[in-house]
Structures are given as C-alpha cells and as structure tokens.
Amino acid sequence: MGFLITILAVVVVVHYYLWRRLVRPTTRPGSVPRRVLTWGLVLLVFLLPLRTIGGQVFGMSFERVIAWPGYMWLAIMFYLVVFTVALEIPRAIALLMARRPENSPGPVESREPVDSGRPVDSAGFAGPAGSPGSVDSGDPVLGSPFAPGPSTGSGTSRASAISTDPVAVAGSAESADLVASTAPAISAGPGTSQVDRRVFIARTAATVAGVGALATVGYGMRTAMGDPVIERIPVRLPRLDPRMSGLRFAVVSDIHIGPLTGKGHTERIVRMINSLQADVVTIVGDLVDGSVAELGPLAAPLRNLESRYGAYFVTGNHEYYTSNGPQEWIEELNSLGVRSLRNERVEIAHAGAVLDLAGINDLYGTPIGDGPDLEKALGGRDAARPVVLLAHQPVQVRQAAGYGVDLQLSGHTHGGQMAPFNLAVPLQQPVVAGLDKVDGTQIYVTRGAGYWGPPVRVGAPPEITLIELRS
C-alpha cells in the first residue's frame, strides 16, 4: 500500500509540473483551453493507478482495455518531462532577454496626462493658445484624449465635451493628420509587450516539448513492435575445449508476454530463433506478465523452438510478480519442451567435449525461499570444464565470479528501454547491455526481445542474440 501511495504522489507531482510549464503560462485564466487542459491532466493522473488496480481487481480482460491508453500516456508523459526539463535553461535565457529592453536606459516618455491649458476640440486635440484645433509639438503627449481640462458645468472635463464650433471641427481634421505623422503610438501599457513575449516563449517551449515527445514515442513504438535485431557475438573462453569451438547459444530474455502482446509476438521470436540454427536455446527470465490461465495460449508457440541440445529457462523477477508465482510456469514450460534450471546444471556434450550449463533463480525469489543458490548450482563440478551460467540479473555476476564462472548470460535491464533510463541502470546493475567483464568473469547482457510497460523502445532496440563460443 505504501508503494502505491508513493507512486501516486510521484505521478501527481509530475502532472503538476507539466501543468505549470505547459498549461498555466500558455493559456489565459478562465479560458476554455486552460479548463480543458487542466481537467485533462487531472483525469490522466488517475489513468495509471486505474490500470494497475483495475487489472488486479477485474483481471486481464480489463487490463487489456486500459493498458494501451495508460501505457501510451506514461511514455508521452515521460518524454514531455524530459523535453521540458531540457528546455528549462533555454527558456530561462529567453525570458531574461525578453525583459532586458524594458530595463534598458533611454529616453522615457511621460505617461502622465498633461494639461496644456489650451482649448480642446471635439477630437480631443489641443489648439494653440487662444486658437481652437491646433497642436503644440512641445506637449509630451500630443493631443492626449486623457488630458484634463477645465471643468464644465455638468461636472465633466472639457476634453470630453462635444464642440459645435465649426472652426474647431475643421481644425480637428488638420490636427489629426499632424498627430498621425508625429505623435508616438499610445499603447496599453509598458508591461504589455513583455507579457506577450513571455506567452510567446512559453508557447514555443510547449510546442517543442509536445512535438518532441510525440515524435520520440512514435519512433519508439515502431522500434519496440518491430522485429528484434539479431546480434552475433563471438566470445572466447580460455578453458573451452577446441573441439567445442563454434558452439552456438541463442539467447533471449524479457519477452514479456502480457496484456499488450499477442500470439504473433511469441511466434515471431520463435521463428527468428529457429532461423539461427543454434545448438542451445536459452531464455533468461521475464518471459511472462500474468498467469498460465491468462497467457498460456500466447506462450504455446514456444513448443516449436528448435535446437540441437535443447531449450533452457531461468526465472526473472516478473515470474514472481504473477498471481500464482513461478511454479505453474515452470510446469507449463516443461510441457512445451523447455527445461527450467532451478539452481542446477546440465552437461552439454559436443564433439567429444563437455561444457557445464548452469542456471539460478532470480533474486526476487529470496523472500519466499526460492532465491538463487550458486553453491547448489555449481558446487562439486569438474573445475577443468568451462561453465556458462544463466542468471536473469547482471548483478549476480559478482557472486558468480567467485565460483569461477566463465560466461554469464543475463537480461533484465532492457538496455534502458527508453533513453535516458540507460543512464540510471548502472546505479543498480554493473552492465547495461552487451559484452563486458566483471571481476574476471565475462558477462553478456541482452536488451531483451520484448518490452515492459509502454510498447516503446528508444535507444535500445529489441534483441535476439547468437553467442558463438571460441577456444
């Protein structure tokens, strides 16, 4: 409950920030656009919690309906924040420059009405002394209609009185021509242009942020829902028997079969893996986001996986998020011909040589007594053999290095999925994506073949990897 309250608080703060930057400075108080945009943001605040809570209460069918708008807004909201924050400094500089002309030294016109002491005609122009209808260029405000005059008997100023003198009327036309060519324009006030510039800057920034966010999300959707990239990675293992050189592992993770995916998502991944003609297929966690009852038919194509030495699976954190836990999926996968490695290892015999393939449970199983156990998986093995370890989270490599693991295959990070999240991944995991070495153990982290949450990938395209071992 505390976690949900925290998430809701963060969502509210983010929406308020967007309102302060994108709505408030770009619309007039009380205007229809402001009311519509404000209430729209208020409704969107509750869209994300509704997706989460509604899915738990009403099941996967309800979640499928609300997931698309909920996750799409999450992606758009995220990139609106990214672009708006990125524009904060340029926006501040533009506002500062917009204020400078107002504060710069220079001639200052008097804005106070001036009583010239001369008669004022019906058009509001003062005539020469003793003569109606003329203009004195020495007045600070030429022909000002606000200039006071002697009080009339009715209590109104003479400036507002209507003259019937034909000479004054004729003079007013001449005065108007002269004023049009010589008098400064009368503006609504010194702050009006500054306010207009502020609105223009705010609307420009909002437009850039909006267009940037929509374009980024559109590109990210196309990437996430397109074919995964095939990454071919050669890995040299010093202890590998030369007879096993060329052994190929197809590596896939984070397929995330769930409310936004269909059966075609799984079928495409199986088809692409089979095209690689791998010797071993490995699925390193986060296969599903729901129960067997909800998603079993979508996982059924996994029975068609092809390889020389079998297909293997280890749990990821999302298998522990499902309503019935990971055990039902372990049984389901076994029926589909995919073996789960539960803190255990198997021997892969190839061309007269042997390699150990081990797998451990995900760290999220620890609270329920189903966590990783490297001693059980790797203890007592022949130390002369090379060993490849399947572990969902890259961070597990630090402990694996102590057991002499030659290569760890992991997922979990999605490569950040939506940049700039990739910059935050190192706070938790030692490797974001690709091949690296940690404490002497090589590790390959795949970006995953699916997506979690928004069907959007920016800077981290989906991936299926073919690892080729070399001696």
Sequence and secondary structure as in RCSB ss.txt:
>XXXX:A:sequence
MGFLITILAVVVVVHYYLWRRLVRPTTRPGSVPRRVLTWGLVLLVFLLPLRTIGGQVFGMSFERVIAWPGYMWLA
IMFYLVVFTVALEIPRAIALLMARRPENSPGPVESREPVDSGRPVDSAGFAGPAGSPGSVDSGDPVLGSPFAPGP
STGSGTSRASAISTDPVAVAGSAESADLVASTAPAISAGPGTSQVDRRVFIARTAATVAGVGALATVGYGMRTAM
GDPVIERIPVRLPRLDPRMSGLRFAVVSDIHIGPLTGKGHTERIVRMINSLQADVVTIVGDLVDGSVAELGPLAA
PLRNLESRYGAYFVTGNHEYYTSNGPQEWIEELNSLGVRSLRNERVEIAHAGAVLDLAGINDLYGTPIGDGPDLE
KALGGRDAARPVVLLAHQPVQVRQAAGYGVDLQLSGHTHGGQMAPFNLAVPLQQPVVAGLDKVDGTQIYVTRGAG
YWGPPVRVGAPPEITLIELRS
>XXXX:A:secstr
 HHHHHHHHHHHHHHHHHIIIIIGGGS TT HHHHHHHHHHHHHHTHHHHHHHHHHHH HHHHHHHHHHHHHHHH
HHHHHHHHHHHTHHHHHHHHHHHHHHHHS       S    SS B TTS B STT TT   TTSSSTT TT    
B TTSSBGGGS    HHHHHHHHHHHHHHHHHS    S TTHHHHHHHHHHHHHHHHHHHHHHHHHHHHHHHHHT
S  EEEEEEEE TTS GGGTT EEEEE    BSTT  HHHHHHHHHHHHHTT SEEEEES  BSS HHHHHHHHG
GGGG   SS EEEE  GGGGTSTT SHHHHHHHHHTTEEE SSEEEEEEETTEEEEEEE   GGGGGGT    HH
HHHTT  TTS EEEE SSGGGHHHHHTTT SEEEE SSGGGSBTTGGGTGGGT S SSEEEEETTEEEEE   SS
 SSSS  BS   EEEEEEEE 
